[in-house]
Amino acid sequence: MGKNNFKIMLTNMRAKLQAKQASKSISKRVESIRIQTELLRTLVAVVIAFAVALIIILCVSKQPMEAFKYLVIGPLMKPRYFNQVLVQMVPLALTGLALAIMLKAGQFNLATEGSFILGGVLAAFFAIKVALPMGIHPILAIIFGIIGGAFICVVPAILKLSFGISEMVVSLMMNYIALRIGNTIIRGALLDESAGILTTEQFHETAQMHTIPVGELEIQVALIIMVIVVVGFYVYLSKTRSGYALQLSGLNGKFLAFSGIGASGLILASQIMGGAVAGGAGAMYTLSNLERYDLVNTFPNKGFDGMIVTILARNNPLLVPIAAFFLAYVREGAEIMSRHTDVSVEIMSIIQGVIIIFVAGQALFSKMQNKRIIKEVANG
């Protein structure tokens, strides 16, 4: 009897293990189908957007094929064009990642623009007012910007948790506050009165982030940091317990609380991390691309552009750099097209709008996705 019971128990254990492995296999295949559908939806949106752009170019341009050529392959024509794509990509990727982190926790915080601005201004302050050795100077300036960026994004979270105030409304106001704080700092402490325009004094050379020559390209150190940050947050969100809890707080905060994990701390953590990334992006943009802060031309709306990147990436941190590269590439192509042909750069706004409409359309290909998932589950 004892041997028979042992055999039955062993058979049951094997059956449970096989069922568990089959369940994991199905889950992986279902997730793969969802990713494939998202990629297909994005690809179709891009194709439709470029088709719309081509139709408009054909209607308004006397040299439509030339204009479309510059739009599509212009950034590849010269190394300096492609280098500019990489320069634009870095702040887009980091602000997109910042928003993605906060959205993962279910928080629609729109203060990444304010974090980017204040991060850049505080880095400029540190680059002008403090003298430090090369190497140490930009690191401390970026840390200064990170702190400012985190502050801007954490305020809406604190007000929501304390008083139930919508973080979306407060975060929009925080962008305005950050802009005015930045203007006040520049006008009051950094303004170069001898310049003849509203701009700061020149940064110390030791504070500027230099580039690394790779063939004919000039790779910014900020690009390398961006890759490290993106990979780091992907690992954190997908491979760690706290990262999983943060995502779960966005999906089902009540279940998380029932499990004994406080959602409030995760909400605050997500806002601090998101604001820190956006503030660091502003600091690196300032130290990598500027020699002084120009009040008229410096504020570049990169935080708001990060929202487009997050939408294109479907809130997936690992896809954020790809979406940022695509957006930067098309924008540079539009700039090149406007310089060489009679088509305005504003066509970029049309392309962006069409892509966002179709990417955000959840119903597109949803039936096909559901049929594939049902078939996969039925087949085991």
Secondary structure, 3 states (H helix, E strand, C coil): CHHHHHHHHHHHHHHHHHHHHHHHHHHHHHHHHHHHHHHHHHHHHHHHHHHHHHHHHHHHCCCHHHHHHHHHHHHHCCHHHHHHHHHHHHHHHHHHHHHHHHHHCCCCCCCHHHHHHHHHHHHHHHHHHCCCCCCHHHHHHHHHHHHHHHHHHHHHHHHHHHHCCCHHHHHHHHHHHHHHHHHHHHHHHHECCCCCCCEECCCCHHHCCCEEEECCEEEEHHHHHHHHHHHHHHHHHHHCHHHHHHHHHHHCHHHHHHCCCCHHHHHHHHHHHHHHHHHHHHHHHHHHHCCCCECCCCCCCHHHHHHHHHHHCCCCHHHHHHHHHHHHHHHHHHHHHHHHCCCCCCHHHHHHHHHHHHHHCCCCCHHHHHHHHHHHHHHC
